[in-house]
Amino acid sequence: MSDPPKRRPAKLGDVVASVLQHAGLTDRVAQAAVIPEWPMLVGAQIAGVTEPLLLQQDGTLVVMVKTHAWMQELTLLEPELLRSLNRDPARPPVRKLRWMLHR
C-alpha cells in the first residue's frame, strides 16, 4: 500500500482568508480595520482623548471619550469623522459613531 502524495503546507494567511470568506466575515474584518487605523484617520488630538472599542454588527463604532466636553464636541464632528473613517470605498462603511464617557 502506498502513501498518498504529500501536499505542501498552505500559508497561514491564505487559510485564514479562506475561513473568513467561507464564514461570510471578510467584510466585517475589513470594516473593523478602522479600529487600529483610528489615530491615523481622526488625527492625534482626537485620538488622544478617545479609544475605539468595538464595531457593532450594524456598522456602529463604539468609542470611549475622556471627558463630557469632548463627547459634545465629537458629536458635532460626527459627519466629518464618518467621512474620514469611510475614505476607503473598498471597505464597508462605518454607519454611526456611539460615544461613551470613560469612567
Secondary structure per residue as TSV (DSSP state, phi and psi in degrees):
chain	resnum	aa	ss	phi	psi
A	1	M	-	360.0	129.5
A	2	S	-	-98.6	151.8
A	3	D	-	-74.1	147.9
A	4	P	-	-65.5	154.2
A	5	P	-	-60.7	142.9
A	6	K	-	-81.6	138.3
A	7	R	-	-99.8	152.0
A	8	R	-	-74.9	144.5
A	9	P	-	-63.3	142.5
A	10	A	-	-79.5	151.4
A	11	K	-	-68.9	138.2
A	12	L	H	-56.8	-41.8
A	13	G	H	-60.2	-39.2
A	14	D	H	-67.0	-39.9
A	15	V	H	-64.6	-46.5
A	16	V	H	-62.3	-45.3
A	17	A	H	-60.1	-40.3
A	18	S	H	-65.8	-43.5
A	19	V	H	-63.4	-45.1
A	20	L	H	-61.8	-42.9
A	21	Q	H	-66.2	-43.7
A	22	H	H	-62.3	-35.0
A	23	A	T	-83.8	-4.5
A	24	G	T	75.1	25.9
A	25	L	-	-105.7	0.9
A	26	T	H	-57.1	-46.5
A	27	D	H	-65.0	-39.8
A	28	R	H	-64.8	-40.4
A	29	V	H	-65.3	-43.0
A	30	A	H	-62.1	-42.4
A	31	Q	H	-64.8	-40.3
A	32	A	H	-69.7	-10.2
A	33	A	T	-63.1	-14.7
A	34	V	H	-65.4	-23.4
A	35	I	H	-65.3	-55.2
A	36	P	H	-70.0	-21.3
A	37	E	H	-88.2	-3.3
A	38	W	H	-45.1	-55.2
A	39	P	H	-57.3	-39.6
A	40	M	H	-69.7	-34.9
A	41	L	H	-79.8	-32.8
A	42	V	H	-107.0	-12.1
A	43	G	-	95.8	159.1
A	44	A	H	-63.9	-39.5
A	45	Q	H	-64.2	-48.2
A	46	I	H	-69.6	-40.9
A	47	A	H	-61.0	-29.4
A	48	G	H	-70.5	-19.7
A	49	V	H	-116.6	8.4
A	50	T	E	-135.1	163.0
A	51	E	E	-147.9	112.1
A	52	P	E	-69.1	132.9
A	53	L	E	-102.6	-52.2
A	54	L	E	-158.7	158.9
A	55	L	E	-111.6	117.3
A	56	Q	-	-76.0	161.5
A	57	Q	T	-60.3	-29.0
A	58	D	T	-81.9	4.5
A	59	G	S	91.5	11.1
A	60	T	E	-88.0	126.4
A	61	L	E	-95.9	121.5
A	62	V	E	-91.8	126.7
A	63	V	E	-130.0	129.1
A	64	M	E	-81.4	141.1
A	65	V	E	-126.3	140.1
A	66	K	S	-70.7	-35.2
A	67	T	-	-135.7	158.3
A	68	H	H	-64.7	-38.3
A	69	A	H	-61.5	-43.3
A	70	W	H	-65.6	-36.4
A	71	M	H	-60.8	-42.3
A	72	Q	H	-63.7	-44.6
A	73	E	H	-62.1	-44.6
A	74	L	H	-67.8	-32.1
A	75	T	H	-61.2	-40.6
A	76	L	H	-69.2	-30.7
A	77	L	H	-87.4	-0.9
A	78	E	H	-52.4	-46.7
A	79	P	H	-58.6	-41.1
A	80	E	H	-67.4	-41.1
A	81	L	H	-65.2	-40.6
A	82	L	H	-62.9	-39.5
A	83	R	H	-59.9	-43.0
A	84	S	H	-66.2	-43.6
A	85	L	H	-65.4	-29.3
A	86	N	T	-103.2	23.9
A	87	R	-	-60.3	-33.8
A	88	D	-	-84.5	106.0
A	89	P	T	-67.9	-15.4
A	90	A	T	-79.2	-15.7
A	91	R	S	-98.4	137.0
A	92	P	-	-57.3	139.4
A	93	P	-	-75.1	149.7
A	94	V	-	-77.5	126.8
A	95	R	-	-92.4	-27.4
A	96	K	E	-156.8	153.8
A	97	L	E	-112.5	134.3
A	98	R	E	-118.5	116.2
A	99	W	E	-91.8	134.9
A	100	M	E	-127.7	133.2
A	101	L	E	-74.3	128.3
A	102	H	-	-72.6	127.5
A	103	R	-	-114.4	360.0
